[in-house]
Amino acid sequence: MLRWDPAQYARFSDQRSRPFFDLAGQIEAAQPGLVVDLGCGSGELTATLASRWPGAVVRGLDSSAEMIERATGLAGGRLSFALADAAEFEATGVDVLISNALLQWVPGHRALLLRWADQLAAGGWLAFQVPANFGAPSHRLMRELAGSARWRDRLAGVLRHEDAVAEPVEYLELLTEAGLLVNAWQTSYLHVLSGPDPVLEWVRGTGLRPVLQALSGEEATEFTAEYAALLRQAYPARPFGTVFEFLRAFVVAHKPAARETAGRKPVEGT
């Protein structure tokens, strides 16, 4: 089980939260009864869903005990948090299922999306966002270093590859064929980061964690030093900060209620 560090992840909370709000802003649910944030992390963003839908029960679920421990301090009233494995989650009765930067960690998540689409309440919403930057220098250099002669034996099979997520059009086709109305898009964020080795500090809270967990303390220090040098070349510091481009894919899908389907006009010629 991958161990997460809530404090490290929160170092760039302003930048990391932007995709969540861009995603949630496209959900047009008016008065959902049950809202689930799958992969809720430390819960601060989940709490905003309770404010947005004051009549809904809001549940934050995450597989990280460290994250859930931090999130429980926000719980109360209609808002709760619990440990859960995304691969085992059942979406039956859920009106809004939102997942922010989780599914890239879940093998076989395309099949999960189909299951959730089937289980989702009529009139419900399925919204998720995943990184689409596995070909970016930050990820490519990490994989190349992990595959080098020094590290390949220690890190074989540890890192995800470019097929960890699908192209937006694949998600669109998948969920459209499942009967949902789908809005899919990509956004490239140009984050301006400050401080020494800021890109390293960013990935230390996310994509680098499997490497750090697989290596001993001394090995992790050695790998990190080599990786940091590569990142400095790929992402040079500028007078105003370090520009870190991050491409993300978004999908917001709506499951029509029976009355919505019945109200559609037939296509001419059918």
Secondary structure as the mmCIF struct_conf table of DSSP 4:
data_model
#
loop_
_struct_conf.conf_type_id
_struct_conf.id
_struct_conf.beg_label_comp_id
_struct_conf.beg_label_asym_id
_struct_conf.beg_label_seq_id
_struct_conf.end_label_comp_id
_struct_conf.end_label_asym_id
_struct_conf.end_label_seq_id
HELX_RH_AL_P HELX_RH_AL_P1 PRO A 6 TYR A 9
HELX_RH_3T_P HELX_RH_3T_P1 ALA A 10 PHE A 12
HELX_RH_AL_P HELX_RH_AL_P2 SER A 13 ALA A 24
TURN_TY1_P TURN_TY1_P1 GLY A 25 GLN A 26
BEND BEND1 ALA A 30 GLN A 31
BEND BEND2 GLY A 33 GLY A 33
STRN STRN1 LEU A 34 LEU A 38
TURN_TY1_P TURN_TY1_P2 GLY A 39 GLY A 39
TURN_TY1_P TURN_TY1_P3 GLY A 41 SER A 42
BEND BEND3 GLY A 43 GLY A 43
HELX_RH_AL_P HELX_RH_AL_P3 GLU A 44 ARG A 52
TURN_TY1_P TURN_TY1_P4 PRO A 54 GLY A 55
BEND BEND4 ALA A 56 ALA A 56
STRN STRN2 VAL A 57 ASP A 62
BEND BEND5 SER A 63 SER A 63
HELX_RH_AL_P HELX_RH_AL_P4 ALA A 65 ALA A 71
HELX_RH_3T_P HELX_RH_3T_P2 THR A 72 LEU A 74
STRN STRN3 GLY A 76 GLY A 76
TURN_TY1_P TURN_TY1_P5 GLY A 77 ARG A 78
STRN STRN4 LEU A 79 LEU A 83
HELX_RH_3T_P HELX_RH_3T_P3 ALA A 86 GLU A 88
TURN_TY1_P TURN_TY1_P6 THR A 92 GLY A 93
BEND BEND6 ASP A 95 ASP A 95
STRN STRN5 VAL A 96 ASN A 100
BEND BEND7 ALA A 101 ALA A 101
HELX_RH_3T_P HELX_RH_3T_P4 LEU A 103 TRP A 105
BEND BEND8 VAL A 106 VAL A 106
TURN_TY1_P TURN_TY1_P7 PRO A 107 GLY A 108
HELX_RH_AL_P HELX_RH_AL_P5 HIS A 109 GLN A 119
BEND BEND9 LEU A 120 LEU A 120
HELX_LH_PP_P HELX_LH_PP_P1 ALA A 121 ALA A 121
TURN_TY1_P TURN_TY1_P8 ALA A 122 GLY A 123
STRN STRN6 TRP A 125 PRO A 131
TURN_TY1_P TURN_TY1_P9 PHE A 134 GLY A 135
BEND BEND10 ALA A 136 ALA A 136
HELX_RH_AL_P HELX_RH_AL_P6 PRO A 137 ALA A 146
TURN_TY1_P TURN_TY1_P10 GLY A 147 GLY A 147
BEND BEND11 SER A 148 SER A 148
TURN_TY1_P TURN_TY1_P11 ALA A 149 TRP A 151
HELX_RH_AL_P HELX_RH_AL_P7 ARG A 152 LEU A 155
TURN_TY1_P TURN_TY1_P12 ALA A 156 VAL A 158
BEND BEND12 LEU A 159 LEU A 159
HELX_RH_3T_P HELX_RH_3T_P5 GLU A 162 ALA A 164
BEND BEND13 VAL A 165 VAL A 165
HELX_RH_AL_P HELX_RH_AL_P8 PRO A 168 GLU A 177
TURN_TY1_P TURN_TY1_P13 ALA A 178 GLY A 179
STRN STRN7 LEU A 181 LEU A 193
BEND BEND14 GLY A 195 ASP A 197
HELX_RH_AL_P HELX_RH_AL_P9 PRO A 198 ARG A 204
TURN_TY1_P TURN_TY1_P14 GLY A 205 LEU A 208
HELX_RH_AL_P HELX_RH_AL_P10 ARG A 209 ALA A 214
BEND BEND15 LEU A 215 LEU A 215
HELX_RH_AL_P HELX_RH_AL_P11 GLY A 217 ALA A 234
BEND BEND16 TYR A 235 TYR A 235
STRN STRN8 ARG A 238 ARG A 238
TURN_TY1_P TURN_TY1_P15 PRO A 239 PHE A 240
STRN STRN9 GLY A 241 GLY A 241
STRN STRN10 THR A 242 HIS A 254
HELX_RH_AL_P HELX_RH_AL_P12 ALA A 258 ALA A 262
TURN_TY1_P TURN_TY1_P16 GLY A 263 GLY A 263
BEND BEND17 ARG A 264 ARG A 264
HELX_LH_PP_P HELX_LH_PP_P2 LYS A 265 VAL A 267
TURN_TY1_P TURN_TY1_P17 GLU A 268 GLY A 269
#
